[in-house]
Amino acid sequence: MDFELSDEKIQLSGILEYNTIDALHEIFKQILGREDPVLLIDIGGIRQIDTAALQLFLALQRDARAAGKEVIWQNIPDPVSESLRLTGLRPLFEKAGN
């Protein structure tokens, strides 16, 4: 997994799976600490994702909502879209910018 954090958004790429969850969780905690009301997450570079990473995505959405923030997922690639479809989670990630 690779990531690039800028003032505007975070870009994730590579393979997101169980062994990358701790690092991804730390990144998400960092962006939740920002003052921004909208968190833009570009996941266009993700080649593969597992259910542990999807669960972390859901936890981020829950925690952001609790903090009065909105998460916008951008550039959802086919492998992630298919995983969301198979798990029935796709509607939770449908937002402008997808």
N, CA, C and O atoms as a GROMACS GRO file, in nm:
protein
  392
    1MET      N    1   0.084  -0.117   0.000
    1MET     CA    2   0.000   0.000   0.000
    1MET      C    3   0.089   0.124   0.000
    1MET      O    4   0.189   0.131   0.072
    2ASP      N    5   0.050   0.219  -0.082
    2ASP     CA    6   0.115   0.349  -0.083
    2ASP      C    7   0.008   0.455  -0.062
    2ASP      O    8  -0.110   0.433  -0.090
    3PHE      N    9   0.051   0.570  -0.012
    3PHE     CA   10  -0.043   0.680   0.004
    3PHE      C   11   0.030   0.813  -0.013
    3PHE      O   12   0.150   0.824   0.009
    4GLU      N   13  -0.047   0.910  -0.052
    4GLU     CA   14   0.003   1.047  -0.063
    4GLU      C   15  -0.100   1.137   0.004
    4GLU      O   16  -0.216   1.140  -0.036
    5LEU      N   17  -0.055   1.210   0.103
    5LEU     CA   18  -0.143   1.297   0.180
    5LEU      C   19  -0.112   1.442   0.144
    5LEU      O   20   0.002   1.488   0.159
    6SER      N   21  -0.213   1.512   0.096
    6SER     CA   22  -0.195   1.654   0.064
    6SER      C   23  -0.299   1.734   0.141
    6SER      O   24  -0.380   1.677   0.214
    7ASP      N   25  -0.297   1.865   0.124
    7ASP     CA   26  -0.396   1.949   0.191
    7ASP      C   27  -0.536   1.922   0.140
    7ASP      O   28  -0.633   1.938   0.215
    8GLU      N   29  -0.549   1.882   0.014
    8GLU     CA   30  -0.680   1.864  -0.046
    8GLU      C   31  -0.738   1.725  -0.024
    8GLU      O   32  -0.859   1.710  -0.003
    9LYS      N   33  -0.652   1.622  -0.029
    9LYS     CA   34  -0.704   1.485  -0.023
    9LYS      C   35  -0.593   1.387   0.010
    9LYS      O   36  -0.476   1.422   0.023
   10ILE      N   37  -0.637   1.262   0.024
   10ILE     CA   38  -0.543   1.151   0.040
   10ILE      C   39  -0.561   1.060  -0.081
   10ILE      O   40  -0.674   1.034  -0.125
   11GLN      N   41  -0.451   1.013  -0.134
   11GLN     CA   42  -0.454   0.920  -0.246
   11GLN      C   43  -0.398   0.787  -0.198
   11GLN      O   44  -0.287   0.780  -0.145
   12LEU      N   45  -0.476   0.681  -0.217
   12LEU     CA   46  -0.433   0.546  -0.180
   12LEU      C   47  -0.408   0.464  -0.305
   12LEU      O   48  -0.479   0.479  -0.405
   13SER      N   49  -0.308   0.379  -0.300
   13SER     CA   50  -0.279   0.293  -0.414
   13SER      C   51  -0.219   0.162  -0.366
   13SER      O   52  -0.178   0.148  -0.251
   14GLY      N   53  -0.215   0.068  -0.458
   14GLY     CA   54  -0.154  -0.062  -0.428
   14GLY      C   55  -0.256  -0.163  -0.382
   14GLY      O   56  -0.370  -0.165  -0.429
   15ILE      N   57  -0.215  -0.247  -0.289
   15ILE     CA   58  -0.298  -0.355  -0.238
   15ILE      C   59  -0.331  -0.324  -0.092
   15ILE      O   60  -0.243  -0.304  -0.009
   16LEU      N   61  -0.461  -0.320  -0.064
   16LEU     CA   62  -0.507  -0.297   0.073
   16LEU      C   63  -0.562  -0.429   0.126
   16LEU      O   64  -0.663  -0.480   0.078
   17GLU      N   65  -0.492  -0.482   0.225
   17GLU     CA   66  -0.532  -0.609   0.283
   17GLU      C   67  -0.498  -0.609   0.431
   17GLU      O   68  -0.448  -0.511   0.486
   18TYR      N   69  -0.527  -0.722   0.493
   18TYR     CA   70  -0.514  -0.733   0.638
   18TYR      C   71  -0.380  -0.681   0.692
   18TYR      O   72  -0.377  -0.613   0.794
   19ASN      N   73  -0.270  -0.711   0.624
   19ASN     CA   74  -0.139  -0.670   0.676
   19ASN      C   75  -0.109  -0.522   0.658
   19ASN      O   76  -0.007  -0.474   0.706
   20THR      N   77  -0.196  -0.448   0.589
   20THR     CA   78  -0.177  -0.303   0.575
   20THR      C   79  -0.277  -0.223   0.660
   20THR      O   80  -0.275  -0.100   0.659
   21ILE      N   81  -0.363  -0.293   0.732
   21ILE     CA   82  -0.471  -0.227   0.807
   21ILE      C   83  -0.418  -0.132   0.914
   21ILE      O   84  -0.470  -0.022   0.928
   22ASP      N   85  -0.317  -0.171   0.988
   22ASP     CA   86  -0.266  -0.083   1.094
   22ASP      C   87  -0.216   0.048   1.037
   22ASP      O   88  -0.246   0.155   1.091
   23ALA      N   89  -0.140   0.042   0.929
   23ALA     CA   90  -0.090   0.165   0.866
   23ALA      C   91  -0.204   0.249   0.812
   23ALA      O   92  -0.204   0.371   0.827
   24LEU      N   93  -0.301   0.185   0.749
   24LEU     CA   94  -0.416   0.257   0.694
   24LEU      C   95  -0.498   0.321   0.806
   24LEU      O   96  -0.546   0.433   0.790
   25HIS      N   97  -0.513   0.251   0.915
   25HIS     CA   98  -0.586   0.306   1.029
   25HIS      C   99  -0.518   0.432   1.082
   25HIS      O  100  -0.586   0.529   1.115
   26GLU      N  101  -0.388   0.431   1.090
   26GLU     CA  102  -0.313   0.549   1.136
   26GLU      C  103  -0.334   0.667   1.040
   26GLU      O  104  -0.348   0.781   1.084
   27ILE      N  105  -0.334   0.640   0.912
   27ILE     CA  106  -0.358   0.746   0.813
   27ILE      C  107  -0.497   0.804   0.833
   27ILE      O  108  -0.515   0.926   0.832
   28PHE      N  109  -0.596   0.717   0.850
   28PHE     CA  110  -0.733   0.764   0.868
   28PHE      C  111  -0.748   0.845   0.997
   28PHE      O  112  -0.820   0.945   0.998
   29LYS      N  113  -0.682   0.804   1.104
   29LYS     CA  114  -0.687   0.882   1.228
   29LYS      C  115  -0.628   1.022   1.205
   29LYS      O  116  -0.679   1.121   1.257
   30GLN      N  117  -0.522   1.028   1.128
   30GLN     CA  118  -0.458   1.156   1.099
   30GLN      C  119  -0.553   1.249   1.022
   30GLN      O  120  -0.564   1.367   1.055
   31ILE      N  121  -0.621   1.196   0.921
   31ILE     CA  122  -0.708   1.284   0.843
   31ILE      C  123  -0.836   1.320   0.919
   31ILE      O  124  -0.893   1.426   0.896
   32LEU      N  125  -0.880   1.232   1.008
   32LEU     CA  126  -0.996   1.266   1.091
   32LEU      C  127  -0.964   1.380   1.186
   32LEU      O  128  -1.054   1.454   1.226
   33GLY      N  129  -0.838   1.395   1.223
   33GLY     CA  130  -0.796   1.501   1.312
   33GLY      C  131  -0.791   1.638   1.247
   33GLY      O  132  -0.777   1.739   1.315
   34ARG      N  133  -0.802   1.642   1.117
   34ARG     CA  134  -0.801   1.770   1.046
   34ARG      C  135  -0.930   1.847   1.071
   34ARG      O  136  -1.031   1.791   1.112
   35GLU      N  137  -0.924   1.975   1.045
   35GLU     CA  138  -1.040   2.061   1.063
   35GLU      C  139  -1.135   2.057   0.943
   35GLU      O  140  -1.245   2.112   0.950
   36ASP      N  141  -1.093   1.995   0.835
   36ASP     CA  142  -1.172   1.992   0.713
   36ASP      C  143  -1.308   1.925   0.735
   36ASP      O  144  -1.313   1.817   0.795
   37PRO      N  145  -1.418   1.986   0.689
   37PRO     CA  146  -1.549   1.922   0.702
   37PRO      C  147  -1.572   1.811   0.600
   37PRO      O  148  -1.660   1.726   0.617
   38VAL      N  149  -1.491   1.811   0.492
   38VAL     CA  150  -1.503   1.709   0.388
   38VAL      C  151  -1.368   1.642   0.370
   38VAL      O  152  -1.265   1.708   0.355
   39LEU      N  153  -1.369   1.510   0.373
   39LEU     CA  154  -1.247   1.432   0.355
   39LEU      C  155  -1.252   1.366   0.218
   39LEU      O  156  -1.335   1.278   0.194
   40LEU      N  157  -1.163   1.407   0.129
   40LEU     CA  158  -1.157   1.349  -0.006
   40LEU      C  159  -1.054   1.237  -0.007
   40LEU      O  160  -0.938   1.256   0.030
   41ILE      N  161  -1.098   1.119  -0.050
   41ILE     CA  162  -1.010   1.004  -0.054
   41ILE      C  163  -1.014   0.947  -0.195
   41ILE      O  164  -1.115   0.892  -0.238
   42ASP      N  165  -0.902   0.959  -0.264
   42ASP     CA  166  -0.889   0.910  -0.401
   42ASP      C  167  -0.832   0.768  -0.393
   42ASP      O  168  -0.718   0.748  -0.351
   43ILE      N  169  -0.913   0.672  -0.435
   43ILE     CA  170  -0.870   0.532  -0.427
   43ILE      C  171  -0.849   0.472  -0.566
   43ILE      O  172  -0.850   0.350  -0.583
   44GLY      N  173  -0.830   0.559  -0.664
   44GLY     CA  174  -0.814   0.514  -0.802
   44GLY      C  175  -0.694   0.423  -0.826
   44GLY      O  176  -0.693   0.348  -0.923
   45GLY      N  177  -0.595   0.429  -0.740
   45GLY     CA  178  -0.475   0.347  -0.759
   45GLY      C  179  -0.479   0.212  -0.689
   45GLY      O  180  -0.380   0.138  -0.693
   46ILE      N  181  -0.590   0.180  -0.625
   46ILE     CA  182  -0.598   0.051  -0.555
   46ILE      C  183  -0.617  -0.061  -0.657
   46ILE      O  184  -0.706  -0.057  -0.741
   47ARG      N  185  -0.530  -0.161  -0.647
   47ARG     CA  186  -0.536  -0.275  -0.738
   47ARG      C  187  -0.612  -0.393  -0.679
   47ARG      O  188  -0.668  -0.475  -0.751
   48GLN      N  189  -0.613  -0.400  -0.546
   48GLN     CA  190  -0.678  -0.512  -0.479
   48GLN      C  191  -0.716  -0.468  -0.338
   48GLN      O  192  -0.645  -0.389  -0.276
   49ILE      N  193  -0.829  -0.519  -0.289
   49ILE     CA  194  -0.875  -0.484  -0.155
   49ILE      C  195  -0.941  -0.606  -0.092
   49ILE      O  196  -1.002  -0.687  -0.162
   50ASP      N  197  -0.928  -0.620   0.038
   50ASP     CA  198  -0.996  -0.731   0.105
   50ASP      C  199  -1.100  -0.676   0.201
   50ASP      O  200  -1.116  -0.555   0.216
   51THR      N  201  -1.173  -0.767   0.267
   51THR     CA  202  -1.283  -0.723   0.352
   51THR      C  203  -1.234  -0.646   0.476
   51THR      O  204  -1.308  -0.562   0.528
   52ALA      N  205  -1.114  -0.673   0.523
   52ALA     CA  206  -1.062  -0.598   0.638
   52ALA      C  207  -1.047  -0.451   0.602
   52ALA      O  208  -1.080  -0.364   0.683
   53ALA      N  209  -0.998  -0.421   0.483
   53ALA     CA  210  -0.984  -0.283   0.438
   53ALA      C  211  -1.121  -0.219   0.416
   53ALA      O  212  -1.141  -0.102   0.448
   54LEU      N  213  -1.215  -0.295   0.360
   54LEU     CA  214  -1.351  -0.242   0.343
   54LEU      C  215  -1.413  -0.207   0.478
   54LEU      O  216  -1.481  -0.106   0.491
   55GLN      N  217  -1.390  -0.291   0.577
   55GLN     CA  218  -1.441  -0.262   0.711
   55GLN      C  219  -1.380  -0.134   0.766
   55GLN      O  220  -1.448  -0.056   0.833
   56LEU      N  221  -1.253  -0.113   0.739
   56LEU     CA  222  -1.189   0.010   0.785
   56LEU      C  223  -1.246   0.132   0.712
   56LEU      O  224  -1.261   0.238   0.773
   57PHE      N  225  -1.277   0.118   0.584
   57PHE     CA  226  -1.342   0.226   0.509
   57PHE      C  227  -1.476   0.261   0.575
   57PHE      O  228  -1.509   0.378   0.591
   58LEU      N  229  -1.552   0.158   0.612
   58LEU     CA  230  -1.681   0.182   0.678
   58LEU      C  231  -1.662   0.249   0.814
   58LEU      O  232  -1.739   0.338   0.850
   59ALA      N  233  -1.561   0.206   0.888
   59ALA     CA  234  -1.533   0.268   1.018
   59ALA      C  235  -1.496   0.415   1.002
   59ALA      O  236  -1.535   0.499   1.083
   60LEU      N  237  -1.421   0.446   0.897
   60LEU     CA  238  -1.385   0.585   0.871
   60LEU      C  239  -1.511   0.667   0.844
   60LEU      O  240  -1.526   0.777   0.897
   61GLN      N  241  -1.600   0.614   0.763
   61GLN     CA  242  -1.725   0.686   0.734
   61GLN      C  243  -1.804   0.709   0.862
   61GLN      O  244  -1.857   0.818   0.884
   62ARG      N  245  -1.814   0.609   0.947
   62ARG     CA  246  -1.886   0.620   1.073
   62ARG      C  247  -1.821   0.725   1.164
   62ARG      O  248  -1.890   0.811   1.219
   63ASP      N  249  -1.690   0.718   1.179
   63ASP     CA  250  -1.620   0.812   1.267
   63ASP      C  251  -1.626   0.954   1.213
   63ASP      O  252  -1.637   1.049   1.290
   64ALA      N  253  -1.618   0.969   1.082
   64ALA     CA  254  -1.627   1.102   1.022
   64ALA      C  255  -1.766   1.161   1.046
   64ALA      O  256  -1.779   1.278   1.083
   65ARG      N  257  -1.868   1.080   1.026
   65ARG     CA  258  -2.005   1.126   1.048
   65ARG      C  259  -2.023   1.170   1.194
   65ARG      O  260  -2.086   1.272   1.221
   66ALA      N  261  -1.968   1.092   1.286
   66ALA     CA  262  -1.978   1.125   1.429
   66ALA      C  263  -1.907   1.257   1.460
   66ALA      O  264  -1.943   1.328   1.554
   67ALA      N  265  -1.805   1.289   1.381
   67ALA     CA  266  -1.729   1.414   1.400
   67ALA      C  267  -1.786   1.528   1.317
   67ALA      O  268  -1.729   1.637   1.313
   68GLY      N  269  -1.900   1.503   1.249
   68GLY     CA  270  -1.961   1.608   1.168
   68GLY      C  271  -1.891   1.630   1.035
   68GLY      O  272  -1.898   1.740   0.979
   69LYS      N  273  -1.824   1.527   0.985
   69LYS     CA  274  -1.751   1.538   0.858
   69LYS      C  275  -1.812   1.445   0.754
   69LYS      O  276  -1.885   1.352   0.787
   70GLU      N  277  -1.781   1.472   0.630
   70GLU     CA  278  -1.828   1.390   0.520
   70GLU      C  279  -1.707   1.329   0.449
   70GLU      O  280  -1.606   1.397   0.428
   71VAL      N  281  -1.718   1.202   0.412
   71VAL     CA  282  -1.614   1.135   0.334
   71VAL      C  283  -1.662   1.122   0.191
   71VAL      O  284  -1.772   1.074   0.165
   72ILE      N  285  -1.579   1.165   0.098
   72ILE     CA  286  -1.608   1.150  -0.044
   72ILE      C  287  -1.500   1.061  -0.104
   72ILE      O  288  -1.381   1.095  -0.102
   73TRP      N  289  -1.543   0.947  -0.158
   73TRP     CA  290  -1.453   0.852  -0.221
   73TRP      C  291  -1.446   0.886  -0.368
   73TRP      O  292  -1.548   0.894  -0.436
   74GLN      N  293  -1.327   0.907  -0.418
   74GLN     CA  294  -1.307   0.945  -0.558
   74GLN      C  295  -1.240   0.833  -0.636
   74GLN      O  296  -1.158   0.758  -0.583
   75ASN      N  297  -1.277   0.823  -0.764
   75ASN     CA  298  -1.210   0.732  -0.859
   75ASN      C  299  -1.209   0.587  -0.812
   75ASN      O  300  -1.103   0.523  -0.808
   76ILE      N  301  -1.325   0.536  -0.778
   76ILE     CA  302  -1.334   0.398  -0.732
   76ILE      C  303  -1.300   0.305  -0.848
   76ILE      O  304  -1.371   0.302  -0.949
   77PRO      N  305  -1.190   0.229  -0.835
   77PRO     CA  306  -1.148   0.141  -0.945
   77PRO      C  307  -1.234   0.014  -0.950
   77PRO      O  308  -1.304  -0.019  -0.854
   78ASP      N  309  -1.227  -0.055  -1.061
   78ASP     CA  310  -1.308  -0.176  -1.081
   78ASP      C  311  -1.291  -0.281  -0.971
   78ASP      O  312  -1.392  -0.335  -0.925
   79PRO      N  313  -1.169  -0.313  -0.927
   79PRO     CA  314  -1.158  -0.416  -0.822
   79PRO      C  315  -1.231  -0.378  -0.693
   79PRO      O  316  -1.291  -0.463  -0.628
   80VAL      N  317  -1.225  -0.250  -0.657
   80VAL     CA  318  -1.294  -0.205  -0.536
   80VAL      C  319  -1.444  -0.203  -0.560
   80VAL      O  320  -1.522  -0.246  -0.475
   81SER      N  321  -1.485  -0.153  -0.674
   81SER     CA  322  -1.627  -0.148  -0.708
   81SER      C  323  -1.688  -0.288  -0.705
   81SER      O  324  -1.799  -0.307  -0.655
   82GLU      N  325  -1.616  -0.385  -0.758
   82GLU     CA  326  -1.666  -0.523  -0.758
   82GLU      C  327  -1.677  -0.576  -0.616
   82GLU      O  328  -1.775  -0.644  -0.583
   83SER      N  329  -1.579  -0.548  -0.531
   83SER     CA  330  -1.585  -0.592  -0.391
   83SER      C  331  -1.703  -0.527  -0.320
   83SER      O  332  -1.772  -0.591  -0.242
   84LEU      N  333  -1.726  -0.399  -0.347
   84LEU     CA  334  -1.840  -0.330  -0.287
   84LEU      C  335  -1.972  -0.389  -0.335
   84LEU      O  336  -2.066  -0.404  -0.258
   85ARG      N  337  -1.977  -0.423  -0.462
   85ARG     CA  338  -2.099  -0.483  -0.517
   85ARG      C  339  -2.125  -0.618  -0.453
   85ARG      O  340  -2.238  -0.648  -0.413
   86LEU      N  341  -2.022  -0.700  -0.444
   86LEU     CA  342  -2.038  -0.835  -0.390
   86LEU      C  343  -2.079  -0.834  -0.243
   86LEU      O  344  -2.150  -0.923  -0.198
   87THR      N  345  -2.034  -0.734  -0.169
   87THR     CA  346  -2.066  -0.726  -0.027
   87THR      C  347  -2.192  -0.645   0.000
   87THR      O  348  -2.237  -0.637   0.114
   88GLY      N  349  -2.250  -0.586  -0.104
   88GLY     CA  350  -2.370  -0.506  -0.087
   88GLY      C  351  -2.344  -0.367  -0.032
   88GLY      O  352  -2.437  -0.298   0.010
   89LEU      N  353  -2.218  -0.326  -0.031
   89LEU     CA  354  -2.181  -0.197   0.027
   89LEU      C  355  -2.176  -0.083  -0.075
   89LEU      O  356  -2.159   0.033  -0.036
   90ARG      N  357  -2.190  -0.113  -0.201
   90ARG     CA  358  -2.176  -0.010  -0.306
   90ARG      C  359  -2.258   0.116  -0.279
   90ARG      O  360  -2.206   0.226  -0.297
   91PRO      N  361  -2.386   0.106  -0.238
   91PRO     CA  362  -2.463   0.229  -0.215
   91PRO      C  363  -2.402   0.323  -0.109
   91PRO      O  364  -2.422   0.444  -0.115
   92LEU      N  365  -2.328   0.267  -0.015
   92LEU     CA  366  -2.267   0.350   0.088
   92LEU      C  367  -2.150   0.433   0.036
   92LEU      O  368  -2.108   0.529   0.101
   93PHE      N  369  -2.099   0.397  -0.081
   93PHE     CA  370  -1.984   0.466  -0.137
   93PHE      C  371  -2.019   0.548  -0.259
   93PHE      O  372  -1.933   0.613  -0.317
   94GLU      N  373  -2.145   0.546  -0.298
   94GLU     CA  374  -2.187   0.624  -0.415
   94GLU      C  375  -2.200   0.769  -0.375
   94GLU      O  376  -2.278   0.804  -0.286
   95LYS      N  377  -2.125   0.851  -0.441
   95LYS     CA  378  -2.117   0.994  -0.410
   95LYS      C  379  -2.065   1.064  -0.532
   95LYS      O  380  -2.003   1.001  -0.618
   96ALA      N  381  -2.089   1.191  -0.540
   96ALA     CA  382  -2.032   1.270  -0.650
   96ALA      C  383  -1.881   1.250  -0.650
   96ALA      O  384  -1.818   1.249  -0.544
   97GLY      N  385  -1.823   1.236  -0.766
   97GLY     CA  386  -1.679   1.219  -0.775
   97GLY      C  387  -1.638   1.076  -0.798
   97GLY      O  388  -1.520   1.049  -0.822
   98ASN      N  389  -1.732   0.981  -0.791
   98ASN     CA  390  -1.697   0.841  -0.812
   98ASN      C  391  -1.675   0.813  -0.958
   98ASN      O  392  -1.644   0.700  -0.995
   0.00000   0.00000   0.00000
